[in-house]
């Protein structure tokens, strides 16, 4: 028997929505696609909340991955 489940995250969906909304309203991210922003937010929230990593360092690393 096979079962599939969607990925589980410990961060609340509201934090993902807040992150995306904040990024979309930032003039510095106007040229970045919504998909890239969503991937960035997921990466950063996983690192910060799920893995208990530093906020600034996590944001920088996730930006390097998703915005270049």
C-alpha positions in Angstrom: 0.0 0.0 0.0 1.3 3.5 -0.9 0.2 6.7 0.7 1.2 10.2 -0.2 1.0 13.3 2.0 1.7 16.9 1.5 4.8 18.3 3.2 4.2 19.5 6.8 5.6 22.7 8.1 5.6 23.9 11.7 5.2 27.5 10.7 1.6 28.8 10.4 0.2 29.5 7.0 -0.5 33.1 8.2 3.3 33.6 8.4 3.7 32.5 4.9 1.0 34.8 3.7 2.6 37.7 5.7 6.0 37.0 4.2 4.7 36.9 0.6 2.6 40.1 1.1 5.5 41.9 2.6 7.8 40.9 -0.2 5.3 41.8 -2.9 4.9 45.3 -1.4 8.7 45.9 -1.2 10.0 48.0 -4.2 13.2 46.0 -4.2 11.4 42.8 -5.1 9.1 44.2 -7.9 11.0 42.3 -10.6 10.9 39.0 -8.8 8.2 36.5 -9.6 5.6 35.5 -7.1 6.8 31.9 -7.3 10.3 32.9 -6.4 9.0 35.0 -3.5 6.9 32.0 -2.3 9.9 29.7 -2.5 12.0 32.3 -0.6 9.5 32.6 2.1 9.1 28.8 2.5 12.9 28.4 2.6 13.3 31.2 5.2 10.4 30.1 7.4 11.6 26.5 7.4 15.1 27.6 8.4 13.9 30.1 11.1 11.1 28.1 12.6 11.6 24.5 11.8 15.4 24.5 12.1 15.8 27.3 14.7 18.4 29.2 12.6 19.3 32.8 12.7 16.8 35.1 11.0 19.3 37.3 9.2 21.5 34.5 8.0 18.5 32.4 6.9 17.1 35.3 4.9 20.4 35.9 3.2 20.9 32.2 2.3 17.4 31.8 1.0 17.6 35.0 -1.0 20.9 33.7 -2.6 19.1 30.5 -3.5 15.8 31.9 -4.8 16.6 35.4 -6.2 19.8 34.7 -8.3 
